[in-house]
Amino acid sequence: MKEKVVLAYSGGLDTSIIIPWLKENFDYEVICVCVNCGQAEELDGLEERAKACGASKLYIEDIQDEFVNDFIFPTLKAGAKYEGYLLGTSFARPPIAKRIVEIARKEGADAICHGCTGE
Protein backbone atom coordinates (compact mmCIF):
# COMPACT_ATOMS: atom_id res chain seq x y z
CA MET A 1 0.00 0.00 0.00
CA LYS A 2 1.24 3.48 -0.88
CA GLU A 3 2.26 5.65 2.07
CA LYS A 4 0.20 8.79 2.66
CA VAL A 5 1.21 12.26 3.75
CA VAL A 6 -1.20 14.95 4.90
CA LEU A 7 -0.08 18.38 3.78
CA ALA A 8 -1.17 21.63 5.42
CA TYR A 9 -2.17 23.37 2.22
CA SER A 10 -2.67 27.09 1.62
CA GLY A 11 -2.64 26.99 -2.16
CA GLY A 12 0.39 29.26 -2.30
CA LEU A 13 3.63 28.59 -4.14
CA ASP A 14 5.39 26.64 -1.37
CA THR A 15 2.57 24.23 -0.62
CA SER A 16 1.68 23.79 -4.29
CA ILE A 17 5.15 22.87 -5.51
CA ILE A 18 5.78 20.52 -2.61
CA ILE A 19 2.97 18.21 -3.80
CA PRO A 20 4.81 16.92 -6.91
CA TRP A 21 8.09 16.96 -4.97
CA LEU A 22 6.64 14.65 -2.29
CA LYS A 23 5.27 12.35 -4.99
CA GLU A 24 8.50 12.24 -7.02
CA ASN A 25 10.93 11.92 -4.12
CA PHE A 26 8.97 9.74 -1.68
CA ASP A 27 6.19 8.22 -3.81
CA TYR A 28 3.61 9.50 -1.30
CA GLU A 29 -0.09 9.86 -1.88
CA VAL A 30 -0.57 13.53 -0.95
CA ILE A 31 -3.75 14.53 0.86
CA CYS A 32 -4.13 18.28 1.31
CA VAL A 33 -5.87 20.05 4.17
CA CYS A 34 -6.75 23.73 4.21
CA VAL A 35 -8.06 24.93 7.55
CA ASN A 36 -10.41 27.89 7.14
CA CYS A 37 -9.81 30.38 9.94
CA GLY A 38 -11.64 33.09 7.99
CA GLN A 39 -9.53 33.59 4.89
CA ALA A 40 -12.64 33.70 2.61
CA GLU A 41 -11.64 34.35 -1.03
CA GLU A 42 -8.32 32.53 -0.63
CA LEU A 43 -10.36 29.29 -0.69
CA ASP A 44 -11.70 29.92 -4.22
CA GLY A 45 -10.32 27.39 -6.71
CA LEU A 46 -8.27 25.64 -4.02
CA GLU A 47 -9.45 22.10 -4.78
CA GLU A 48 -8.71 22.46 -8.49
CA ARG A 49 -5.24 23.85 -7.71
CA ALA A 50 -4.39 21.05 -5.27
CA LYS A 51 -5.53 18.32 -7.66
CA ALA A 52 -3.77 19.97 -10.63
CA CYS A 53 -0.54 19.77 -8.61
CA GLY A 54 -1.12 16.06 -7.93
CA ALA A 55 -3.00 15.83 -4.62
CA SER A 56 -5.42 12.93 -4.33
CA LYS A 57 -7.91 15.01 -2.36
CA LEU A 58 -8.39 18.24 -0.46
CA TYR A 59 -10.20 18.78 2.80
CA ILE A 60 -11.36 22.32 3.54
CA GLU A 61 -12.07 22.41 7.25
CA ASP A 62 -14.01 25.33 8.70
CA ILE A 63 -12.83 26.14 12.25
CA GLN A 64 -13.90 29.79 12.35
CA ASP A 65 -16.22 29.43 15.36
CA GLU A 66 -13.70 27.34 17.31
CA PHE A 67 -10.92 29.76 16.43
CA VAL A 68 -12.84 32.83 17.58
CA ASN A 69 -14.29 31.28 20.75
CA ASP A 70 -11.33 29.18 21.90
CA PHE A 71 -8.37 31.26 20.70
CA ILE A 72 -9.13 34.84 19.67
CA PHE A 73 -11.38 35.80 22.60
CA PRO A 74 -9.11 34.27 25.28
CA THR A 75 -6.05 35.88 23.67
CA LEU A 76 -7.69 39.31 23.63
CA LYS A 77 -8.98 38.91 27.20
CA ALA A 78 -5.50 37.98 28.36
CA GLY A 79 -3.94 40.92 26.50
CA ALA A 80 -1.38 38.49 25.10
CA LYS A 81 1.41 40.35 23.37
CA TYR A 82 4.71 39.57 21.75
CA GLU A 83 7.26 42.37 21.63
CA GLY A 84 4.48 44.90 22.21
CA TYR A 85 2.12 43.59 19.51
CA LEU A 86 -1.06 41.59 20.00
CA LEU A 87 -0.59 38.06 18.78
CA GLY A 88 -1.81 37.58 15.22
CA THR A 89 -1.24 34.77 12.75
CA SER A 90 0.74 32.62 15.17
CA PHE A 91 -2.23 31.79 17.35
CA ALA A 92 -4.02 30.13 14.41
CA ARG A 93 -1.30 27.46 14.30
CA PRO A 94 -2.48 25.25 17.22
CA PRO A 95 -6.06 24.74 15.96
CA ILE A 96 -4.76 24.20 12.41
CA ALA A 97 -2.31 21.56 13.64
CA LYS A 98 -5.05 19.91 15.70
CA ARG A 99 -7.34 19.54 12.68
CA ILE A 100 -4.52 18.28 10.44
CA VAL A 101 -3.64 15.58 12.99
CA GLU A 102 -7.31 14.55 13.17
CA ILE A 103 -7.45 14.13 9.40
CA ALA A 104 -4.11 12.31 9.29
CA ARG A 105 -5.50 9.79 11.78
CA LYS A 106 -8.74 9.45 9.82
CA GLU A 107 -6.82 8.87 6.58
CA GLY A 108 -4.28 6.49 8.15
CA ALA A 109 -1.45 8.78 7.06
CA ASP A 110 2.20 7.97 7.66
CA ALA A 111 3.37 11.59 7.89
CA ILE A 112 2.30 15.21 8.14
CA CYS A 113 3.93 18.01 6.18
CA HIS A 114 3.70 21.80 5.99
CA GLY A 115 5.23 24.50 3.86
CA CYS A 116 5.59 27.30 6.37
CA THR A 117 8.37 29.66 5.39
CA GLY A 118 8.89 30.84 8.93
CA GLU A 119 6.25 33.56 9.26
DRENVEXZA-533453 format. One record per residue: residue number from 1; x, y, z of N, C-alpha, C, O in turn. Coordinates in Angstrom, 1 decimal. Each point is the difference from the previous one (the first is absolute). Layout:
BEGIN
pos | n_c1 | n_c2 | n_c3 | ca_c1 | ca_c2 | ca_c3 | c_c1 | c_c2 | c_c3 | o_c1 | o_c2 | o_c3
NUM | X | Y | Z | X | Y | Z | X | Y | Z | X | Y | Z
...
END
This chain:
BEGIN
pos | n_c1 | n_c2 | n_c3 | ca_c1 | ca_c2 | ca_c3 | c_c1 | c_c2 | c_c3 | o_c1 | o_c2 | o_c3
1 | 0.8 | -1.2 | 0.0 | -0.8 | 1.2 | 0.0 | 0.9 | 1.2 | 0.0 | 1.0 | 0.1 | 0.7
2 | -1.4 | 0.9 | -1.5 | 0.7 | 1.3 | -0.1 | -0.1 | 0.8 | 1.3 | -1.0 | 0.1 | 0.6
3 | 2.2 | 0.4 | -0.1 | 0.0 | 0.9 | 1.2 | -0.7 | 1.3 | -0.3 | 0.0 | 0.5 | -1.2
4 | -0.7 | 0.0 | 2.2 | -0.7 | 1.3 | -0.1 | 0.6 | 1.1 | 0.8 | 0.5 | -0.3 | 1.1
5 | -0.5 | 1.5 | -1.6 | 0.4 | 1.2 | 0.8 | -1.1 | 1.0 | -0.1 | -0.6 | 0.2 | -1.1
6 | 0.3 | 0.4 | 2.2 | -1.0 | 1.0 | 0.1 | 0.8 | 1.4 | 0.0 | 0.8 | 0.2 | 0.9
7 | -1.2 | 0.6 | -1.8 | 0.7 | 1.3 | -0.2 | -0.9 | 1.1 | 0.4 | -1.1 | 0.2 | -0.5
8 | 1.6 | 0.7 | 1.4 | -0.7 | 1.2 | 0.3 | 0.1 | 0.9 | -1.2 | 1.1 | 0.5 | -0.4
9 | -2.2 | -0.2 | -0.3 | 0.0 | 0.6 | -1.3 | -0.6 | 1.3 | 0.0 | -1.2 | 0.2 | 0.4
10 | 1.9 | 0.8 | -0.9 | -0.6 | 1.4 | -0.1 | -0.3 | 0.3 | -1.4 | -0.8 | 0.9 | -0.3
11 | 1.4 | -1.6 | -0.6 | -0.2 | 0.3 | -1.5 | 1.0 | 0.9 | -0.5 | 0.0 | 0.4 | -1.2
12 | 0.9 | 0.1 | 2.0 | 1.1 | 0.9 | -0.4 | 1.1 | -0.8 | -0.7 | -0.1 | -1.2 | -0.2
13 | 1.1 | 1.9 | -0.2 | 1.1 | -0.6 | -0.7 | 0.7 | -1.2 | 0.7 | 0.2 | -1.0 | -0.5
14 | 0.2 | 1.3 | 1.8 | 0.7 | -1.1 | 0.7 | -0.8 | -1.3 | 0.2 | 0.5 | -1.0 | -0.3
15 | -1.8 | 1.2 | 0.7 | -0.7 | -1.3 | 0.2 | -0.5 | -0.6 | -1.3 | -0.3 | -1.2 | 0.0
16 | 0.3 | 2.0 | -1.1 | -0.4 | -0.6 | -1.3 | 1.1 | -0.8 | -0.6 | -0.2 | -1.1 | -0.6
17 | 1.4 | 1.7 | 0.6 | 1.1 | -0.7 | -0.6 | 0.6 | -1.2 | 0.8 | 0.6 | -0.9 | -0.5
18 | -1.0 | 0.8 | 1.8 | 0.5 | -1.1 | 0.8 | -0.8 | -1.3 | -0.3 | 0.5 | -1.1 | 0.3
19 | -1.7 | 1.3 | -0.9 | -0.8 | -1.2 | -0.3 | 0.7 | -0.9 | -1.0 | 0.2 | -1.2 | 0.3
20 | 0.2 | 1.7 | -1.5 | 0.7 | -0.9 | -0.9 | 1.4 | -0.4 | 0.5 | 0.4 | -1.1 | -0.3
21 | 0.2 | 1.9 | 1.1 | 1.3 | -0.3 | 0.6 | -0.2 | -1.2 | 1.0 | 0.9 | -1.0 | -0.1
22 | -1.9 | 1.0 | 0.9 | -0.3 | -1.2 | 0.9 | -0.3 | -1.2 | -0.8 | 0.4 | -1.1 | 0.4
23 | -1.1 | 1.2 | -1.5 | -0.3 | -1.2 | -0.8 | 1.2 | -0.5 | -0.7 | 0.2 | -1.2 | 0.0
24 | 0.6 | 2.1 | -0.6 | 1.2 | -0.5 | -0.7 | 1.1 | -0.5 | 0.9 | 0.7 | -1.0 | -0.4
25 | -0.5 | 1.6 | 1.5 | 1.1 | -0.4 | 0.9 | -0.3 | -1.1 | 1.0 | 0.9 | -0.7 | 0.4
26 | -2.2 | 0.6 | 0.0 | -0.3 | -1.0 | 1.0 | -1.2 | -0.9 | -0.4 | -0.3 | -0.9 | 0.7
27 | -0.2 | 1.1 | -1.9 | -1.1 | -0.8 | -0.5 | -1.2 | 0.0 | 0.9 | -0.7 | -1.0 | 0.2
28 | 0.5 | 2.2 | 0.5 | -1.2 | 0.1 | 0.9 | -1.3 | 0.3 | -0.8 | 0.1 | 0.6 | -1.1
29 | -1.2 | -1.1 | 1.7 | -1.3 | 0.6 | -0.4 | -0.1 | 1.2 | 0.9 | 0.1 | 0.0 | 1.2
30 | -0.4 | 1.2 | -1.9 | -0.1 | 1.2 | 0.7 | -1.4 | 0.4 | 0.2 | -0.8 | 0.2 | -0.9
31 | 0.4 | 0.0 | 2.2 | -1.4 | 0.4 | 0.4 | 0.2 | 1.4 | 0.6 | 0.7 | 0.2 | 1.0
32 | -1.4 | 0.8 | -1.6 | 0.2 | 1.4 | 0.4 | -1.1 | 0.3 | 1.0 | -1.2 | -0.5 | -0.1
33 | 1.5 | 1.4 | 1.0 | -1.0 | 0.6 | 1.0 | 0.2 | 1.5 | 0.1 | 1.1 | 0.4 | 0.3
34 | -2.1 | 0.3 | -0.6 | 0.0 | 1.4 | 0.2 | -1.0 | 0.3 | 1.2 | -1.2 | -0.4 | -0.1
35 | 1.7 | 1.0 | 1.1 | -0.9 | 0.3 | 1.2 | -0.4 | 1.5 | -0.1 | 0.8 | 0.9 | 0.0
36 | -2.1 | -0.7 | -0.2 | -0.6 | 1.3 | -0.2 | -0.2 | 0.7 | 1.4 | -0.8 | -0.4 | 0.8
37 | 1.7 | 1.4 | -0.6 | -0.1 | 0.8 | 1.2 | -0.7 | 1.3 | -0.3 | -0.1 | 0.9 | 0.9
38 | -0.4 | -0.7 | -2.1 | -0.6 | 1.2 | -0.4 | 0.6 | 0.6 | -1.2 | -0.2 | 1.2 | -0.2
39 | 1.0 | -1.9 | -0.6 | 0.7 | 0.6 | -1.1 | -0.9 | 0.2 | -1.3 | 0.6 | 0.4 | -1.0
40 | -1.8 | -0.8 | 1.0 | -1.0 | 0.3 | -1.0 | 0.4 | -0.3 | -1.4 | 0.1 | -1.1 | -0.4
41 | 0.2 | 2.2 | -0.4 | 0.3 | -0.1 | -1.4 | 1.2 | -0.9 | -0.3 | 0.2 | -0.4 | -1.2
42 | 0.7 | 0.3 | 2.1 | 1.2 | -0.9 | -0.2 | -0.4 | -1.4 | -0.3 | 0.8 | -0.8 | -0.5
43 | -2.0 | 0.4 | 0.9 | -0.5 | -1.4 | -0.2 | -0.5 | -0.3 | -1.4 | -0.1 | -1.1 | -0.4
44 | -0.2 | 2.2 | -0.4 | -0.5 | -0.2 | -1.3 | 1.0 | -0.7 | -0.9 | 1.2 | 0.4 | -0.1
45 | -1.7 | -1.5 | -0.6 | 0.9 | -0.7 | -0.9 | 1.0 | -0.9 | 0.6 | 0.9 | -0.6 | -0.7
46 | -0.9 | 0.5 | 2.1 | 1.0 | -0.8 | 0.7 | 0.1 | -1.4 | -0.4 | 1.0 | -0.6 | -0.2
47 | -2.2 | -0.1 | 0.1 | -0.1 | -1.4 | -0.3 | 0.6 | -0.3 | -1.4 | 0.8 | -0.9 | -0.1
48 | -1.1 | 1.7 | -0.8 | 0.5 | -0.1 | -1.4 | 1.5 | 0.1 | 0.0 | 0.7 | -0.7 | -0.7
49 | -0.2 | 1.7 | 1.4 | 1.5 | 0.3 | 0.1 | 0.7 | -1.2 | 0.6 | 1.0 | -0.5 | -0.5
50 | -1.5 | 0.0 | 1.6 | 0.6 | -1.2 | 0.7 | 0.0 | -1.2 | -0.9 | 1.1 | -0.6 | -0.1
51 | -2.2 | 0.3 | -0.5 | 0.0 | -1.2 | -0.9 | 0.8 | 0.2 | -1.2 | 0.6 | -1.0 | -0.5
52 | -0.5 | 2.2 | -0.1 | 0.8 | 0.3 | -1.1 | 1.5 | -0.2 | 0.3 | 0.8 | -0.4 | -0.9
53 | -0.4 | 0.6 | 2.2 | 1.4 | -0.2 | 0.4 | 0.2 | -1.5 | 0.4 | 1.2 | -0.4 | 0.2
54 | -2.2 | -0.4 | -0.2 | 0.2 | -1.4 | 0.3 | -0.6 | -0.6 | 1.3 | 0.2 | -1.2 | 0.3
55 | -0.9 | 2.0 | 0.4 | -0.6 | -0.5 | 1.3 | -1.1 | -0.9 | -0.4 | -0.8 | 0.2 | -0.9
56 | 0.6 | -1.2 | 1.8 | -1.1 | -1.0 | -0.2 | -1.3 | 0.6 | 0.5 | -1.1 | -0.4 | -0.6
57 | 1.1 | 1.3 | 1.5 | -1.2 | 0.6 | 0.5 | 0.4 | 1.2 | 0.9 | 1.1 | 0.2 | 0.3
58 | -2.2 | 0.7 | -0.1 | 0.2 | 1.1 | 0.8 | -1.1 | 0.1 | 1.0 | -1.2 | -0.1 | -0.4
59 | 1.5 | 0.3 | 1.7 | -1.0 | 0.3 | 1.0 | 0.1 | 1.5 | 0.2 | 1.1 | 0.5 | 0.2
60 | -2.3 | 0.1 | -0.1 | -0.1 | 1.4 | 0.4 | -0.8 | 0.0 | 1.3 | -1.2 | -0.3 | 0.0
61 | 1.9 | 0.5 | 1.1 | -0.6 | -0.1 | 1.4 | -0.3 | 1.4 | 0.5 | 0.9 | 0.8 | 0.2
62 | -2.1 | -0.6 | 0.2 | -0.4 | 1.3 | 0.5 | 0.1 | 0.0 | 1.5 | -0.8 | -0.7 | 0.7
63 | 1.7 | 1.5 | -0.1 | 0.2 | 0.0 | 1.4 | -0.2 | 1.5 | 0.6 | 0.4 | 0.3 | 1.0
64 | -1.1 | 0.5 | -1.8 | -0.2 | 1.4 | 0.3 | -0.6 | 0.2 | 1.4 | 0.5 | 0.8 | 0.8
65 | -1.6 | -1.5 | -0.5 | -0.6 | 0.1 | 1.4 | 0.9 | -0.4 | 1.1 | 0.2 | 0.7 | 1.0
66 | 0.4 | -1.9 | -1.2 | 1.0 | -0.5 | 1.0 | 1.2 | 1.0 | 0.2 | 0.4 | 0.3 | 1.1
67 | 0.1 | 0.2 | -2.2 | 1.1 | 1.0 | 0.0 | -0.4 | 1.2 | 0.8 | 0.8 | 0.5 | 0.9
68 | -1.9 | 0.1 | -1.2 | -0.4 | 1.2 | 0.7 | -0.3 | -0.2 | 1.5 | 0.5 | 0.7 | 0.8
69 | -1.3 | -1.8 | -0.5 | -0.4 | -0.2 | 1.3 | 1.1 | -0.6 | 0.9 | 0.2 | 0.4 | 1.2
70 | 0.7 | -1.2 | -1.7 | 1.0 | -0.7 | 0.8 | 1.4 | 0.6 | -0.1 | 0.8 | -0.3 | 0.8
71 | -0.6 | 1.2 | -1.7 | 1.3 | 0.6 | -0.2 | 0.0 | 1.5 | 0.0 | 0.7 | 0.6 | 0.7
72 | -1.5 | 0.0 | -1.6 | 0.1 | 1.4 | -0.1 | -0.5 | 0.7 | 1.2 | 0.7 | 0.9 | 0.6
73 | -1.9 | -1.2 | -0.1 | -0.6 | 0.6 | 1.2 | 0.9 | -0.2 | 1.2 | 0.3 | 1.0 | 0.7
74 | 0.2 | -2.2 | -0.4 | 0.9 | -0.1 | 1.2 | 1.3 | 0.8 | -0.2 | 0.5 | 0.5 | 1.0
75 | 0.0 | -0.5 | -2.2 | 1.3 | 0.8 | -0.2 | -0.3 | 1.5 | 0.2 | 0.9 | 0.6 | 0.7
76 | -2.0 | -0.1 | -1.2 | -0.3 | 1.4 | 0.2 | -0.2 | 0.3 | 1.5 | 0.4 | 1.0 | 0.5
77 | -1.2 | -1.9 | 0.2 | -0.3 | 0.2 | 1.4 | 1.3 | 0.0 | 0.8 | 0.1 | 0.7 | 1.0
78 | 0.8 | -1.5 | -1.4 | 1.3 | -0.1 | 0.8 | 1.0 | 1.1 | -0.4 | 0.9 | 0.2 | 0.7
79 | -1.2 | 0.6 | -1.8 | 0.9 | 1.0 | -0.4 | 1.3 | -0.5 | -0.4 | 1.0 | 0.6 | 0.1
80 | -1.0 | -1.8 | -0.7 | 1.2 | -0.7 | -0.4 | 0.7 | 0.8 | -1.1 | -0.5 | 0.3 | -1.0
81 | 1.8 | 0.0 | 1.3 | 0.8 | 0.8 | -0.9 | 1.4 | -0.7 | -0.2 | 0.5 | -0.7 | 0.8
82 | 0.0 | 1.0 | -2.0 | 1.4 | -0.4 | -0.2 | 0.8 | 1.2 | -0.6 | -0.4 | 0.5 | -1.0
83 | 1.4 | -0.1 | 1.8 | 0.8 | 1.2 | -0.4 | -0.9 | 1.2 | -0.2 | 0.2 | 0.8 | -0.9
84 | -1.3 | -0.7 | 1.8 | -0.8 | 1.2 | -0.1 | -1.2 | -0.1 | -0.9 | -0.9 | 0.9 | 0.0
85 | 0.8 | -2.0 | -0.8 | -1.1 | -0.1 | -1.0 | -0.9 | -1.1 | 0.5 | 0.4 | -1.0 | 0.5
86 | -1.7 | 1.2 | -0.8 | -1.0 | -1.1 | 0.3 | 0.4 | -1.2 | -0.9 | 0.4 | 0.2 | -1.2
87 | -0.6 | -1.4 | 1.7 | 0.3 | -1.1 | -0.8 | -0.9 | -0.1 | -1.2 | -1.2 | 0.4 | 0.1
88 | 1.7 | -0.8 | -1.2 | -0.8 | 0.0 | -1.3 | 0.0 | -1.4 | -0.6 | -0.6 | -0.9 | 0.6
89 | 1.2 | 0.7 | -1.7 | 0.0 | -1.2 | -0.7 | 0.4 | -1.2 | 0.8 | -0.5 | -1.1 | -0.2
90 | 1.5 | 1.3 | 1.0 | 0.5 | -1.2 | 0.8 | -1.0 | -0.7 | 0.8 | 0.2 | -1.2 | 0.2
91 | -1.2 | 1.8 | 0.3 | -0.9 | -0.7 | 0.8 | -1.1 | -0.8 | -0.7 | -0.8 | -0.7 | 0.6
92 | 0.9 | 0.7 | -2.0 | -0.8 | -0.9 | -0.8 | 0.7 | -1.3 | -0.1 | -0.7 | -1.0 | -0.4
93 | 2.0 | 0.9 | 0.6 | 0.7 | -1.2 | -0.2 | -0.5 | -1.2 | 0.8 | -0.1 | -1.1 | -0.5
94 | -0.1 | 1.2 | 1.8 | -0.5 | -1.2 | 0.8 | -1.3 | -0.6 | -0.5 | 0.0 | -1.2 | -0.1
95 | -1.0 | 2.0 | -0.2 | -1.3 | -0.7 | -0.4 | 0.2 | -0.5 | -1.4 | -0.6 | -1.0 | -0.4
96 | 1.5 | 1.6 | -0.5 | 0.2 | -0.6 | -1.3 | 0.7 | -1.3 | 0.2 | -0.4 | -1.0 | -0.7
97 | 1.5 | 0.9 | 1.5 | 0.7 | -1.2 | 0.2 | -0.9 | -1.1 | 0.6 | 0.1 | -1.2 | -0.4
98 | -1.0 | 1.6 | 1.3 | -0.9 | -1.0 | 0.6 | -0.9 | -0.6 | -1.1 | -0.2 | -1.3 | 0.0
99 | -0.4 | 2.1 | -0.9 | -0.8 | -0.6 | -1.0 | 0.7 | -0.8 | -1.0 | -0.5 | -1.0 | -0.5
100 | 1.8 | 1.4 | 0.2 | 0.8 | -0.8 | -1.0 | 0.3 | -1.4 | 0.6 | 0.0 | -1.0 | -0.7
101 | 0.3 | 1.0 | 2.0 | 0.3 | -1.3 | 0.7 | -1.3 | -0.9 | 0.0 | 0.1 | -1.2 | -0.3
102 | -1.3 | 1.8 | 0.5 | -1.2 | -0.8 | 0.0 | -0.2 | -0.6 | -1.4 | -0.4 | -1.2 | -0.1
103 | 0.6 | 2.0 | -1.0 | -0.2 | -0.6 | -1.3 | 1.1 | -1.0 | -0.3 | -0.3 | -1.0 | -0.7
104 | 1.5 | 1.2 | 1.1 | 1.1 | -1.0 | -0.2 | -0.4 | -1.3 | 0.6 | 0.2 | -1.1 | -0.6
105 | -0.7 | 1.1 | 1.8 | -0.5 | -1.2 | 0.7 | -1.1 | -0.7 | -0.8 | 0.0 | -1.2 | -0.2
106 | -1.0 | 2.1 | -0.2 | -1.1 | -0.5 | -0.8 | 0.4 | -0.7 | -1.3 | -0.5 | -1.0 | -0.4
107 | 1.5 | 1.6 | -0.2 | 0.5 | -0.5 | -1.3 | 1.0 | -1.2 | 0.1 | 0.4 | -0.6 | -1.0
108 | 0.1 | 0.4 | 2.3 | 1.0 | -1.0 | 0.1 | 1.4 | 0.4 | -0.5 | 0.7 | -0.8 | -0.6
109 | -0.5 | 2.1 | 0.7 | 1.2 | 0.6 | -0.6 | 1.3 | -0.4 | 0.7 | 0.0 | -0.3 | 1.2
110 | 1.1 | 0.2 | -1.9 | 1.3 | -0.3 | 0.6 | 0.8 | 1.2 | 0.4 | 0.9 | -0.1 | 0.8
111 | -1.3 | 1.3 | -1.3 | 0.8 | 1.2 | 0.3 | -0.9 | 1.2 | -0.2 | -1.1 | 0.0 | -0.6
112 | 1.5 | 1.1 | 1.2 | -0.6 | 1.3 | -0.2 | 1.1 | 1.0 | -0.5 | 1.1 | -0.1 | 0.4
113 | -1.5 | 1.0 | -1.2 | 0.9 | 0.9 | -0.6 | -0.6 | 1.4 | -0.1 | -1.2 | 0.1 | 0.0
114 | 2.1 | 0.9 | 0.1 | -0.5 | 1.4 | -0.2 | 1.0 | 0.8 | -0.8 | 1.2 | -0.5 | -0.1
115 | -1.6 | 1.6 | -0.4 | 0.9 | 0.8 | -0.8 | 0.3 | 1.4 | 0.5 | 0.3 | 0.9 | -0.7
116 | -0.4 | -0.8 | 2.0 | 0.2 | 1.3 | 0.7 | 1.4 | 0.5 | -0.3 | 1.0 | -0.7 | 0.2
117 | -0.9 | 2.0 | -0.6 | 1.3 | 0.6 | -0.3 | 0.5 | 0.7 | 1.2 | 1.0 | 0.8 | -0.2
118 | -1.6 | -1.0 | 1.3 | 0.6 | 0.6 | 1.2 | -0.8 | 1.3 | 0.5 | 0.5 | 0.6 | 1.0
119 | -1.6 | -0.3 | -1.6 | -0.7 | 1.2 | 0.5 | -0.8 | -0.4 | 1.2 | -0.7 | 0.9 | 0.5
END
